[in-house]
Amino acid sequence: MKGKLVIVLILIILCVCLPLMNGCATSAQTGAAIGGIGGAVIGAVTGGGGGLVVGGLIGAGGGYVVGNEMEK
């Protein structure tokens, strides 16, 4: 039950934050934000609280790299 609550809360936060991410200055920043949220969701589902942090950091780094390459 707790896992489902975490997923629902993350989805609500995602739905609220995605429109605000369009104000990011570059594609790299937008990619980092989207990657961070996606990584946090995957980390929370697979690894709990510690996985949330690690997944968010890895996702943000990956998203930044992809967004940066999209700008070139």
PADO-347003 format. One record per residue: residue number from 1; residue in three letters; x negated, y negated, z negated of N, C-alpha, C in turn. Coordinates in steps of 0.2 Angstrom, whole numbers. Each point is the difference from the previous one (the first is absolute). Layout:
BEGIN
  seq  type    n_X    n_Y    n_Z   ca_X   ca_Y   ca_Z    c_X    c_Y    c_Z
  NUM   ALA      X      Y      Z      X      Y      Z      X      Y      Z
...
//
This chain:
BEGIN
  seq  type    n_X    n_Y    n_Z   ca_X   ca_Y   ca_Z    c_X    c_Y    c_Z
    1   MET     -4      6      0      4     -6      0     -4     -6      0
    2   LYS     -6      0     -4     -4     -6      0     -3     -1      7
    3   GLY     -2      5      3     -3     -1      7      4     -3      5
    4   LYS      7      1     -1      5     -3      5      1     -7     -2
    5   LEU     -1     -2     -6      1     -7     -2     -6     -4      2
    6   VAL     -6      3      0     -6     -4      2      1     -1      8
    7   ILE      2      5      4      1     -1      7      5     -5      1
    8   VAL      6      0     -3      5     -5      1     -2     -7     -2
    9   LEU     -4     -1     -5     -2     -6     -2     -5     -3      5
   10   ILE     -5      5      3     -5     -2      5      4     -2      6
   11   LEU      5      3      2      4     -1      6      3     -7      0
   12   ILE      3     -1     -6      3     -7     -1     -5     -6      0
   13   ILE     -6      1     -3     -5     -5      0     -2     -1      7
   14   LEU     -1      6      4     -2      0      7      5     -4      4
   15   CYS      7      1     -1      5     -4      4      0     -7     -1
   16   VAL     -2     -2     -7      0     -7     -1     -6     -3      2
   17   CYS     -6      3      0     -6     -3      2     -2      0      7
   18   LEU      3      5      4     -2      0      7      2     -7      4
   19   PRO      6     -3     -1      1     -6      4     -5     -6     -2
   20   LEU     -3      1     -7     -4     -5     -2     -7      1      3
   21   MET     -2      6      2     -6      1      3     -1     -3      7
   22   ASN      5     -2      3     -1     -3      7     -3     -6     -1
   23   GLY     -1     -3     -6     -3     -7     -1     -8      1      0
   24   CYS     -2      6      0     -7      1      0     -4     -3      6
   25   ALA     -6     -3     -2     -3     -4      5     -3      4      6
   26   THR     -2      6     -1     -3      5      5      3      7      0
   27   SER     -1      3      5      2      7      1     -4      4     -5
   28   ALA     -6     -2     -2     -4      4     -5      4      0     -7
   29   GLN      2     -6     -2      4     -1     -6      6      4      0
   30   THR      4      0      6      6      3      0     -1      8      0
   31   GLY     -5      2      3     -2      7      0     -2      2     -7
   32   ALA     -4     -4     -3     -2      2     -7      6      0     -5
   33   ALA      5     -4      1      6      0     -4      4      6      1
   34   ILE      1      2      6      5      5      2     -4      7     -2
   35   GLY     -7      0      2     -3      6     -2     -1      1     -8
   36   GLY      0     -5     -3      0      0     -8      6      3     -3
   37   ILE      6     -3      3      6      3     -2      1      7      2
   38   GLY     -1      2      6      0      7      2     -4      4     -4
   39   GLY     -6     -2     -1     -5      5     -4      3      0     -7
   40   ALA      2     -5     -3      3      1     -7      6      4      0
   41   VAL      4      0      5      6      5      0     -3      7      0
   42   ILE     -4      1      5     -3      7      1     -3      2     -6
   43   GLY     -4     -4     -3     -4      2     -6      4      1     -6
   44   ALA      6     -4     -1      5      1     -5      3      7      0
   45   VAL      2      1      6      3      7      1     -4      6     -1
   46   THR     -6     -1      2     -5      6      0     -4      0     -7
   47   GLY     -1     -6     -3     -5      0     -5      2     -3     -7
   48   GLY      6     -3      0      2     -4     -6     -3     -6      0
   49   GLY     -1     -3     -6     -2     -7     -1     -7     -1      2
   50   GLY     -5      4     -1     -6      0      3     -1      0      7
   51   GLY      4      4      3      1      1      7      3     -6      4
   52   LEU      4     -4     -4      3     -6      3     -6     -5      1
   53   VAL     -4     -1     -5     -5     -5      0     -5      2      6
   54   VAL     -2      6      0     -5      2      5      3      0      7
   55   GLY      6      3      0      3     -1      7      1     -7      3
   56   GLY      2     -4     -5      1     -7      2     -7     -3      2
   57   LEU     -5      1     -3     -7     -3      2     -2      3      7
   58   ILE      0      7      0     -2      3      7      5     -2      5
   59   GLY      6     -1     -1      5     -2      5     -1     -7      2
   60   ALA     -2     -5     -4     -1     -7      1     -7      0      4
   61   GLY     -5      4     -2     -6     -1      4      1      3      7
   62   GLY      4      5      1      1      3      7      4     -5      4
   63   GLY      5     -3     -3      5     -4      3     -4     -7      2
   64   TYR     -5     -2     -4     -4     -6      2     -4      2      6
   65   VAL     -3      6      0     -4      1      6      4      1      6
   66   VAL      5      3      0      5      1      6      2     -7      2
   67   GLY      2     -4     -4      3     -7      2     -6     -4      2
   68   ASN     -6      0     -2     -5     -3      2     -2      2      7
   69   GLU      0      6      2     -1      2      7      5     -2      4
   70   MET      6      0     -2      6     -2      4     -1     -7      3
   71   GLU     -3     -5     -4     -1     -7      2     -5     -1      5
   72   LYS     -5      5      1     -5      0      5      2      1      7
//
